[in-house]
Amino acid sequence: MSLNLAILREAVAEHGSVVRVLVTADAGSAPRGAGTSMLVWAHGQDGTIGGGELEYRATQDALAMLSAKDPIRHRTLPLGPSLGQCCGGSVTLVWERFDQTYLPSSLPFARPLPGTSGPVPASVARKLTNLRPGSPPVAQDGWLIEVAEAQPEKLWIWGAGHVGREIVDILAPMPGYAITWVDTGQDRFPANVAECVTALPAADPVLLAAHAPQDAQHIILTYSHDLDLKLCDALLRRGFGSCGVIGSATKWARFRSRLGALGHAAAQISRIACPIGDPALGKHPRAIALGVATSLMKQAETHNNRGTAGCDRHTA
């Protein structure tokens, strides 16, 4: 995860001074990995670095920094008896105090760690040019470097019925997704939709499919099998990153036949997954949604490991 300047500036504007606690490195068994962060202010906090005694002590240190107006601290903590934990690993944390007088103006953002002074070393300057968006923070030669977030995965969910609502409910708080939620009318959506989700009423969703991003992921679960089929046809013509359709093996066999009759090659039709979810979890809408969300999160984790991590609304 990367530094989100908008969230950091919003927190400073609201609370005056905040301390960002950032995991810069982890070894062995650790609750969260490098790039995880949380914000702490005088009477609250947002995000988590893993909970437990580690987070409690990190929070207390952050509150002490707010009182003392310390600018930055850097320490490696073993996750052992001294913290009342038996994880066996360690985490390296940076506590950094931000206010209106100290806010990064742009990314990448490089600054010296405690005990380091002088101009930016050539090695750090080279690293700045080589890091890709979404890369985790790098501590090098006494400097800490962070880059911009990668673009989130574009996820289009077609249908605001029981399963669609459950999927959105699970994935909206998760990092890495820009969710567009489509159905045939505003009354199809719940009264309250998360701010990070774009609810898009469309009298004819098939027309909208022709304008969807060609690298988007799609989950099709409308109220109508006929509409599901038309969306499959439209998205095959448009192009997509991935696509899944709710339904049984029988439904998909019929869809494959009808999509073939519409002129789509078997190899392209096979890119669409149906059924979706994990049959072992059952057929309850929440169970189906959990299976779908798990599959999408595994894909996102694979992308993260390739340096294309998404963003986390609760990670600054």
C-alpha positions in Angstrom: 0.0 0.0 0.0 1.2 3.5 -0.7 0.9 7.0 0.7 -2.5 8.5 0.0 -2.0 12.3 0.1 -5.7 13.1 -0.1 -6.5 11.1 3.0 -3.5 12.5 4.9 -4.4 16.1 4.1 -8.1 15.5 5.0 -7.0 14.1 8.4 -4.7 17.1 9.1 -7.4 19.5 8.1 -9.9 17.8 10.5 -7.6 17.1 13.4 -4.8 19.6 13.2 -1.9 17.2 13.9 -1.7 13.5 13.2 0.9 10.9 13.5 1.1 8.3 10.8 2.4 4.9 12.0 3.9 3.1 9.0 5.2 -0.5 8.7 8.3 -0.2 6.6 9.5 -3.8 6.9 8.4 -7.1 8.3 10.2 -10.3 9.0 9.0 -13.7 10.0 5.5 -14.0 11.3 4.0 -10.5 11.5 0.4 -9.3 11.6 0.6 -6.8 8.6 3.2 -6.2 5.9 5.3 -3.3 4.7 3.2 -0.4 3.6 0.4 -0.9 6.1 -0.3 2.3 8.1 -2.7 3.9 10.5 -3.3 7.5 11.5 -3.4 8.6 15.2 -4.7 11.9 16.5 -5.4 13.3 20.0 -8.8 11.6 20.4 -8.9 8.8 17.8 -7.3 6.9 15.1 -8.0 5.3 11.7 -6.7 2.1 10.2 -4.7 -0.7 11.8 -1.2 -2.2 11.8 -2.4 -5.5 13.2 -4.0 -4.9 16.5 -3.0 -6.3 19.9 -0.1 -5.1 22.1 1.9 -4.0 19.1 -0.8 -1.5 17.9 -1.5 -0.4 21.5 2.1 0.5 22.2 2.5 2.1 18.7 -0.6 4.2 19.4 0.8 5.3 22.8 4.1 6.3 21.2 2.1 8.3 18.6 0.1 10.1 21.2 3.4 11.0 23.1 4.8 12.4 19.8 1.7 14.6 19.4 2.3 16.0 22.9 6.1 16.4 22.5 5.8 17.5 18.8 8.5 15.1 17.8 8.8 14.9 14.0 9.8 11.3 13.3 10.8 8.1 15.0 12.1 4.8 13.6 12.4 1.5 15.4 12.3 -2.3 14.9 10.2 -4.2 17.3 10.5 -7.9 17.9 7.1 -9.6 18.3 8.2 -11.6 21.3 7.8 -11.7 25.1 8.6 -8.0 25.5 5.3 -7.2 23.7 3.4 -10.1 25.2 3.3 -11.8 21.8 4.7 -15.1 20.4 4.5 -14.4 16.7 8.3 -14.8 16.4 8.8 -12.1 13.7 9.5 -8.4 13.8 8.2 -5.2 12.3 10.0 -1.9 11.6 7.9 1.1 12.2 8.1 4.8 11.4 6.1 7.3 13.4 5.8 10.6 11.5 4.0 13.7 12.7 2.1 15.7 10.1 0.4 19.1 10.4 -0.2 22.1 8.2 3.5 23.0 8.3 4.7 19.6 7.3 2.8 17.8 4.5 4.2 16.3 1.4 3.3 18.3 -1.7 3.6 15.5 -4.2 4.8 11.9 -4.7 7.2 10.3 -4.7 8.1 11.5 -1.2 11.6 11.0 0.1 12.8 12.2 3.6 15.6 11.4 5.9 15.1 9.0 8.8 16.4 9.9 12.3 20.2 10.2 12.4 20.5 11.1 8.7 21.1 14.6 7.3 22.4 16.2 4.1 21.3 16.1 0.5 19.5 13.2 -1.2 22.1 10.5 -2.0 22.5 9.4 -5.6 21.3 5.9 -4.7 18.1 7.3 -3.3 17.6 9.5 -6.4 18.0 6.5 -8.6 15.5 4.5 -6.5 13.0 7.3 -6.9 13.0 7.0 -10.6 12.7 3.2 -10.6 9.9 2.6 -8.1 6.5 1.9 -9.7 3.2 3.2 -8.4 1.9 1.0 -5.7 5.3 -0.2 -4.6 5.8 -0.6 -0.8 7.9 1.9 1.1 11.6 1.6 0.8 14.2 2.5 3.4 17.6 3.0 1.8 20.8 4.7 3.0 19.0 6.4 5.9 16.1 7.7 3.7 12.5 6.6 3.5 10.8 6.7 0.1 7.1 6.3 -0.8 5.5 6.5 -4.2 2.0 7.1 -5.5 -0.8 4.5 -5.3 -1.4 2.2 -8.2 -4.8 2.5 -9.9 -7.4 0.4 -8.2 -9.0 -2.6 -10.0 -12.1 -1.6 -11.9 -14.9 -3.8 -10.8 -18.3 -3.6 -12.4 -21.1 -5.4 -10.6 -24.3 -5.8 -12.8 -27.3 -6.3 -10.5 -28.4 -4.9 -7.1 -30.3 -8.0 -5.9 -29.4 -10.1 -2.9 -26.1 -11.4 -4.1 -25.0 -8.1 -5.7 -25.7 -6.3 -2.4 -23.7 -8.8 -0.4 -20.7 -8.6 -2.8 -20.7 -4.8 -2.6 -21.1 -4.9 1.2 -18.0 -7.2 1.5 -15.7 -5.5 -1.1 -16.5 -1.8 -0.6 -14.4 -1.5 2.5 -11.5 -3.6 1.0 -8.4 -2.1 -0.6 -7.9 -2.2 -4.3 -11.2 -1.7 -6.0 -13.1 1.0 -7.8 -16.6 -0.4 -7.9 -19.3 0.6 -10.4 -22.6 -0.9 -9.6 -25.3 -1.1 -12.3 -29.0 -1.9 -12.3 -32.0 -0.8 -14.3 -33.3 1.9 -11.9 -32.4 3.9 -8.8 -35.0 2.0 -6.8 -33.1 -1.2 -7.3 -30.3 0.1 -5.1 -30.3 0.2 -1.3 -31.0 3.6 0.3 -27.4 4.0 1.5 -24.5 3.2 -0.9 -20.9 3.5 0.3 -19.2 6.7 -0.9 -16.5 4.7 -2.7 -19.1 2.9 -4.8 -20.6 4.5 -8.0 -24.2 3.4 -8.3 -25.3 3.7 -11.9 -28.9 3.3 -12.8 -29.3 2.4 -16.5 -32.6 1.8 -18.2 -30.7 -0.5 -20.7 -27.5 -1.8 -19.0 -26.6 -3.5 -22.3 -26.0 -0.1 -23.9 -23.8 0.8 -21.0 -21.7 -2.3 -21.3 -20.5 -1.1 -24.7 -18.7 1.7 -22.9 -17.2 -0.1 -19.9 -13.4 0.0 -19.5 -11.9 -2.9 -21.5 -9.7 -3.9 -18.6 -12.5 -4.0 -16.0 -13.6 -7.1 -14.1 -17.3 -7.9 -14.3 -19.7 -9.8 -12.1 -23.1 -10.4 -13.8 -26.0 -11.3 -11.5 -29.1 -9.4 -12.7 -32.7 -10.4 -12.1 -33.1 -11.7 -15.6 -31.3 -14.6 -17.4 -32.1 -12.9 -20.7 -30.3 -9.7 -19.5 -27.4 -11.8 -18.2 -27.0 -13.3 -21.6 -27.2 -10.0 -23.4 -24.5 -8.5 -21.1 -22.2 -11.5 -21.8 -22.7 -10.9 -25.5 -22.0 -7.1 -25.1 -18.9 -7.6 -22.9 -17.5 -10.2 -25.3 -17.8 -7.7 -28.1 -16.4 -4.9 -25.9 -13.5 -6.8 -24.2 -12.9 -7.2 -20.5 -10.2 -8.1 -17.9 -12.3 -10.9 -16.4 -16.0 -11.8 -16.2 -18.2 -14.1 -14.1 -21.9 -14.9 -14.3 -24.1 -16.2 -11.5 -25.9 -19.4 -12.4 -25.9 -23.2 -12.6 -23.9 -25.5 -14.9 -27.2 -26.0 -16.9 -27.6 -22.2 -17.3 -24.0 -21.9 -18.5 -24.4 -24.7 -21.0 -27.3 -22.9 -22.6 -25.4 -19.6 -22.6 -22.4 -21.2 -24.3 -24.6 -22.5 -27.0 -26.4 -19.2 -27.5 -23.2 -17.1 -27.4 -21.7 -19.4 -30.0 -24.7 -18.9 -32.2 -24.2 -15.1 -31.8 -20.7 -15.6 -33.4 -18.4 -15.7 -30.4 -15.5 -18.2 -30.6 -15.4 -21.0 -28.0 -12.0 -19.7 -26.6 -13.5 -16.3 -25.9 -16.7 -17.7 -24.4 -14.5 -19.8 -22.1 -13.0 -16.6 -20.5 -16.4 -16.1 -18.8 -16.6 -18.0 -15.5 -19.9 -19.6 -14.5 -21.0 -20.6 -11.9 -19.3 -18.1 -9.6 -18.5 -18.5 -5.9 -17.5 -21.6 -4.0 -20.1 -24.4 -4.0 -18.6 -25.7 -0.7 -19.9 -22.6 1.0 -23.5 -23.1 0.0 -26.1 -21.1 -1.9 -27.0 -18.4 0.6 -26.5 -15.0 -1.0 -23.8 -14.2 1.6 -22.1 -17.5 1.0 -22.0 -16.9 -2.8 -20.7 -13.4 -2.2 -17.9 -14.6 0.1 -16.8 -17.1 -2.6 -16.8 -14.4 -5.3 -15.0 -11.9 -3.0 -12.4 -14.4 -2.0 -11.6 -15.2 -5.6 -11.3 -11.5 -6.5 -9.1 -10.8 -3.5 -6.7 -13.7 -4.5 -6.4 -12.1 -7.9 -5.7 -8.7 -6.3 -3.0 -10.2 -4.1 -1.3 -11.7 -7.1 -1.3 -8.3 -8.7 0.0 -6.8 -5.5 3.0 -9.2 -5.5 3.7 -8.0 -9.0 3.9 -4.4 -7.9 0.4 -3.3 -8.8 -1.1 -2.9 -5.4 -4.4 -1.2 -5.0 -5.4 1.5 -2.5 -7.0 1.3 0.9 -9.4 4.0 2.0 -8.2 3.4 5.6 -4.5 3.5 4.8 -2.9 6.9 4.5 
